[in-house]
Amino acid sequence: MNLFIKNRYHFLLLLVFLLAGVACNQSPSDQSKEASNPVAPATTATTTPQTMEQTSDGKWVIMDGQKTALYDVFIYDNGPDYESDGLIRVVKNGKIGYADAKTYAIVIEPQFDCAFPFENGKAKVSNQCKTVKDGEYSTWESDAWQYVDKQGKF
């Protein structure tokens, strides 16, 4: 009988600690949501984070949570594009666009043949350009440059 009481006491003590741990791990915003919405859904939709990774063949790509390559990262100076004004350049189907440098979410869909990094809120872009080789480097030339802002407006 004494063993039964001890085991029951240990069970109750464990239960109290578990419940206290759950309550302590809950943020104040979670608690206020539950209080204001007592019939909260059992599951909530979450977005899977995107990552920049180098593939086994050396390409830099933006991947979703299921490891599916969504976009290639624009290659600059033998490496992935550098962040400028919070954005990096990405490539899909031969066209250049822009993605957020932290989340890798697309900000401007790939649509340009030539696109420089953003600077002071704007980027020089063109769909009527040509690539000119200069030794081991290449540059873009165009008579139809435009400036695009971070909302994709010219």
N, C-alpha and C positions, 0 to 999 in steps of 0.2 A: 504494500500500500504506500509506503514512504517513497519508493521508486516512482510510482505513478504520479505522485504529487510533484516530485522534482522534475520529471519529464514535462508535465503540464506547465510548470512554472517556466522552464526553459523555452518551451514553445511560445508561451505568451510573451516572454521577454524578446524573443526573436521577432515575433510579429510586430511588436511595438517599434523595434529598431528599424525594421523594413519600412513600416509606414512613415516613420519620422524621416528616413532617407529619401523617400519619394517626395514628401512635402518640402524638404530642404532643397532638392534639385529642381524644383519648379520655380520659374522666374516670376516676379511680380506681375508682368504683363500676361503670362499664361493664367495666373490665378484670377486676374480681373476679367479675362475673356471667359473663363469658366463661370464666373459669378454672373456675368451679364448674359451668357448663353448656356443655360443648363442642359440643353439638348444639342450639344456640339456633335458634329459628324465624327465617326470613328476614325476615319483617315482624312488626311489633308493632302492636297496636291503639292508636290515639290518639284522644282526644276533641277535637273541634274547639272552639275557644274561642268563647264568646258575647260579643257586644258590644252596647253601647247606641248607637243611631244615631237621627238625626232624618231622617225621610223627606221627600221633595220636597213633600208636602202639610203639613209642619210637625209631624206626630205623632212622639213619641218611642217607640221600640220596642226590644225585645231581639231581636237577630238571631243566628242560628246561623252557622256557617262558610260555608254555601251562600247566605247573604244572604236566608234565609227568616225573616219576622217570626214570632216565637214568642208574644210577649206585648206588650201596650201597657204603657208605663210610666205609673204614676199621675201625673196632672198636679197640682202643688201650686204655688200662687202664680204661675201662668202659665209654669211650667217643669217639667222632670222632677223627680220626688220626690227629696228629699234623703235622704242616708244617716243612719240612726238605729240605734244598737246593731248596726251592721254589715249592716243590711238596708234594702232599698227596697221600696216597694209596687208591685205590677204588677197589670194587669187583663187578664182574658180572659173573653169572653162576658158582660160586665157585672159580673163578680164580682172581688173584690180578694183578692190573696194577697201573699206576700213572697218576694223573691229576695235572694241574697247580693249585697252592694253592690260586691264586687270581681270575682267570677266571673260574676255574673248567673244562676247556677244557682238553680232554684226550691227554696226551703226549705219553704214552706207553699203548697200549691196554691191558686189563686184559688177562694174559696168564700164570701166574706163580702160583704154588701151595703154595709157601712160598716166601715172599719178604720183606726184611728189608727196612727201610727208606733210602733215598739217603743221602750220606755223602761224601763231597769233589768230587761231580760230578759222583759218582757211587753208585750202590746199590747191595747188595748180594741177589741173587735170586736162586730158584731151582724148578724143577718139580719132583724131586725124594727126597722128604723129609717126615718127620713124625712129628706129634705134640706129645710132651712128657709133661704130667701133672707134675707139681711140686707144690703141695698144691693147693692154689687157682689160681696160675699162670700156664702158659704153655710156653714151648719153642719149637723151631724147631730144628731138627737134620737132617743132610744130609751129605752124602759123595760126593755129586755132586754139590756143590755150584759154581755159576758163578757170575761174576760181569757184570752188564749192565750199559751203560752210558745213558744220557738223550735223545739220538737219538735212543735208543733201540738196540745198537750194543754191542756185548759181547767182 
